[in-house]
Amino acid sequence: MKQYTFFDELIVDNFAGGGGASTGIELATGRPVDIAINHDPDAILMHKTNHPNTTHYCESVWDVEPEKICQGHPVGLMWLSPDCKHFSRAKGGKPRDKNIRGLAWIAVRWAATVKPRVIILENVPEFVTWGPLSADGFPNKNKIGVTFKSFVNALKMHGYEVQWKELKACDYGAPTIRKRFFLIARCDGQPIIFPEPTHGAGRKPYRTAAECIDWSIPCKSIFGRCKPLAEKTMIRIARGLDKFTLKAERPFIVPVGSIAPHLIQYHSETSGHEVRGQALTEPIMTVDASPRYGLAAAHIVKYYSGDNYSDCGAPLGTVTTKDRCGLVESHLCVLRNGADCKSLREPLPTICSGGEHLGIVRTYLKKYPPGIKLGHWPEVRELLNRYCGYWIADDEVLLLGISGELYYISDIGLRMLTPRELYNAQGFPADYIIDHDYKGNVYPKTKQIARCGNAVPPPFAEALVRANLPEMRGAKIHTMRELREVI
């Protein structure tokens, strides 16, 4: 039997998407993915923009003939990320599509034709429940997992050893808690390895939500908007303010010149108004394809000469003998369903591919008594009285004691996380191109977010490839620029 080196072997990314798995593979190997397949032109455009040395096939995985496109070359690694939404709990109570649920069978076709040495399949944890659907389009509860077992047995019949496991992205250096299912199949007699976590208790500290945020982006006040925020959004903001600013054991309020954020998630319209969030100094909750997270960033508030705000990450304005600076407390709010409320000292939650519902809330604090005016304190008081059960009279001001000083809330701001912040949370290199394609066409925000939420966090792929294909490992690379220089 002919022996091949890894230079002879191809790397194939089925369901390539925007390039998360390919990026991780390339960061691990220092070489380009050879073949990328996806039916979505938008996904192929983003992939080709960032992975120009890859051969791209914009068509259904079922229309691609493995033997034809491999041209006699052996396949060292085939990565598959079949559509997961018809397995995911996020699908809710809607009927499933059996054709989409069956996409993973493409692995068996490749195993039967070109027999990749290593196959890695990524999906949601519910993938193990894969079974036939009833006539009504819902999973048959009496046959849960039956199809999954058949799938595994089919790979074994083609000579593969098969193992699977759930992994969390934050354990491998991504600032998101995204949990995914990974199945590894190999036919070369080498052991299947699920890499040990590199981050967490007793290891490197988790990367945090705070790392993902661009603190220079301002937050617009929630008051006096041309289009008022929905009442349910105001409820979530109010309860987040109550929990993270007024009643928190360790509110994220810091001295001037520092950044003190935290993150909040809020449930969907159908699941109440439970406040969910986390500190920005923790990994962000799972990132999916919906920008549902918002950020509350710590800012300096100038109130002596007006109501101007400046970013705490920027140089401090001129310091005079008059104490003119205040503080800004921060948190993140999810305006739709999502992960539990957590501190910003943890990874970011999952980000999905739907509409915008992750926002940043900034609570601006000023020293009391006020230098000029109380700002939006009357509106803040009404918010707390109406939604949080406070009984603050019109002539009263709620004061916060911070380091021996008294502060009051002068304003509350809210903005949505940007696509770049979401890609940061997924663990993409900071210079990954997301806003335009290789032809120079602008990539709309909605499509940027869709590619992000559906993406494999690159640290996942990098860790798995380094562990299972050590002969392909290259030098440690951190940016797309470094990667392009190596390639």
KARATA-V315032 format. One record per helix or strand of 3 or more residues. SS is the DSSP state (A for helix, B for strand). FROM is the first residue (numbers start at 1). LEN is the number of residues. Records with the same first field share a line. If there is no record, write none. Layout:
BEGIN
SS = FROM-LEN  FROM-LEN
END
This chain:
BEGIN
B = 10-5  35-3  55-3  75-6  118-6  161-8  179-8  262-5  275-5  282-4  292-5  299-4  308-4  325-10  345-5  358-10  400-3  405-12
A = 20-10  41-10  66-5  89-3  98-4  103-11  125-5  141-3  146-12  169-4  209-4  231-16  269-3  377-11  419-8  445-9  458-11  470-3  480-7
END
